[in-house]
């Protein structure tokens, strides 16, 4: 930062200078804030464009349709309906702009498609420096709602139709697929995290290690009770009680 302005002083200067100012909380954790987000109207017939101001200058020559407040030195920005990640030194993380850019722990997910409005998009993972580190997948969904473990359900196409896909677990922290590919893969649920999987008409549960919980697959979908127990109906007509915490099976 080119000056020693307090957050409150920075806000007051920006408020008088620009059309709209993002009023961050001046009384809490703003002491280390370098830039304040400001709204510009370069043309009366155009919408507000966003940039960042440090009390003396704007961070970027170009302004943006959307700009998040900086978090850990990064702002997700939108220009011409394309996304990128802006560093607080004014440089971009990615060399190209994508349909979407999402923050994840230690990096990003990026989406691209031939048509901006197409639902048929390819998704890949990138490290903190903007390097693509995975193959491009047909779809990506976090396996946990808080995405704490960097585990994702990834899909790849097996045919031309939208439903012709198979799914696996991708571990971003290891940058690898940690499970087999399945016809369907749910997200993790329950106190003991498990997800439902199936290959055709054979059903099982999978753990966070990417391995099926039970050694025998069921010919019926599995339902887990509050005690972590389920029943498996094998191809040979036998029924087992299964404990998802241990993977143990007991013949009924």
N, C-alpha and C positions, 0 to 999 in steps of 0.2 A: 504494500500500500504506500502511496506517495505522500501521505500525511499522517498525523496522529489524531485525527478526529475521533471523538467518541461516537458510538452508534447514534445517540440522540442528536448530536451536531450534524452527522451525516444525513440523517433523516430530514432535519429541518432545511438543509441546503437543497436536497433533492426535491423536497415538497414545493419549494418556491420556484424551482427551475423547470420541472417536468410536469406533464399533464396528470399523470397518475403515478403514485409511489406505493410499492408494496410495504405496508407498515408492519415490519417485524417487531417482535416483542423487545422493546428497548431496555426493559428492566431485568431481563434474565440472561440467557446464555448468548448474548449478541456481542460481547466484548471483543471476540476474535473475528468478527464479521468484516470481510474485506470489501464486499460489494453489496449495494442495495439495488433491488430490481426496480426499474423505472419504465413507465409507459410513454411512448412517443407517438405523435401523430404527424408523420412526414407530409401527408397530403390530407386535406379536410375530407375528401371523399373516401378515404381508406380507413380501415380499422386500426386500433392501437397496435403498435409494434413494440416489442419488449427488448430492453438492453440492460446493462448493469453499469452503475455509476459509483465511483470511489471518492467523490467529493471534488475532483478536478477534471476527470475525463470519463468517457464511455469506454467500456471494455472492448467492444467489437465495432468494426466498421459497419457490418450488417446488423440489422435488428431482426427480431423473430416474431412469428405469429404467436408462439407459446414459449415461455421460458420458466422452468421451475426455479425456485430459490436454490442456491448452492447447498449441497450436502456432501460433506467429505471432499470438498473442492470440485464437485461435478454438478452441472445443471443439465437436465434433459431439455433440449430445445427443438423447435419445429420451424422449418423454413420451406415454403412452397409445399406444404403438407407432407414433408419428409422429416424424419427424426435423426438426431445425432446427439452426442454427449459433449458438452462444452466444459473445458477445464477453466479454472479461475485465472489462468495466464492468457486466456483468449484463444487457445488452440483447440482443435477438435480431436476427439478420441479416435473417430473413424474417418477413413479417407473417402468413404462414400456415405450417402444418406439413405436411410432405410424406411420402410413403411412404418415400423415401430422399433423403438429401443427400450428395453426394460432393464432396470437394475436388478441384479441378484448378488448374493454374497460372493465378493471377490471378482465380479465381472458383470457381464451383460448377456441378455438374450436379444437377438435381432431378427426381424422378420422382413422378407422381401417377396414381391410378386410382380408379374408383368403388368398387372392392372392394379392401380391404387385401391380400387374398391372390391377387388376379387377376394372371395373367402378362401380360395385355394392358394395358401401362402406357404412358403418354406421358412423354417426357423432354425437358427444355429446359435451356438454359444461362443462368446468371445471373452478373452481375459481382460484384465484391467487396463491394458495398453491398447485394446481395440483389435487384437489379433484373433481371427476366427480359429477356434481350437477343436471344433467338432465337424462332423458331416452335417449336411442340411436335412432336417427332418420335416415330415409332412405336418406335424402338430406337436406341441409341447405343453404339458400341464404339470404344475408342481404336485408332487406326491403328498406334501403336507401343506396345510393352509398358510402357515407362517414361513414355509420354505426354509426352516431352520437347518436342515441337513443337506441342502443342495441336491436333493433327489428329485428327478423329474420323470414323468411318463412321456416317452417319445414314441412317435408313430412313423412308420415308413410305408410307402405305397407298395401294394402287391398286384395292383391292376389299375385300370383307368377309372373305374367307378369310385366315388367318394368313400363308400363303405369298404372297399377292398384295401384294407390296411392291417398291419400287425403292430403290436406294441411291446415295449420293453422298458426297463428302468435304467436311466442314465444318471451316473454320479458325476456332477460337475467338479467336485473336489478332486476326483481321480481322473477326470476326463475320459470316462469309459462306460460302456454298457456293462452292467453288473448282473443282468438276468438273461434268460432265454427270451425269445420272441413269442408272444401269445396272440390269440385271436382277439382277446379283450383283457384289459388290465385296468382295475379301478384305482382309486387313490387310497392312501392309508387312513384307517379309521380305528376306533377303539382305544382303550387304555394300553393294551399291548398292540402296537401298530401292525396292522396286517392289511392286505388288499386282496380282492378277489381276482382270480385269473381263470381262464379256460382255454383249452385247445379243442375246438369242435364241441362235442358233447361231454367232454371230461373236465371236471372242475376241481379247483384246489384254492389254497390261500398262499400268499407270498409274504415274506418278512422283509425288513429293511436291508437285510444282507443280499437280497435278490434271489433267494433260494425258496422253492416250494416248502411249505411248513410240513406237509404230510407226505410220507413215502407212497401212499396209495391215493390214487385220484378217484373222485366220486362221479357217478353218472348223474347226480343231481346237484344243482347249485347249493352252496353251503350257507347255512345261517348260524351265526355265533350268538350264544346267550350271554347274559351279564357276567357269568363266571368263566367266560373264555372257552366254553365247550361247544362242540358241534358234532354232527353225525355225518359219516361218510358211507355211502352205499356203493360198494365195489362192483365191477363188471361180473364177478362170479356170484352175485346175489347176497353177499355177506354185508352186515352192518357193523360199523365201528363207532365208538365214542372217541372223539379226538380232542386233545387239549392243545389249544393254539400256543400256550406259553412254553410247552416242552416239545410239541410235535408228536407226543406219544399217542398210540392207538390201542384201544381195548375192544376186543371182539364182544359184541352184545349177545 
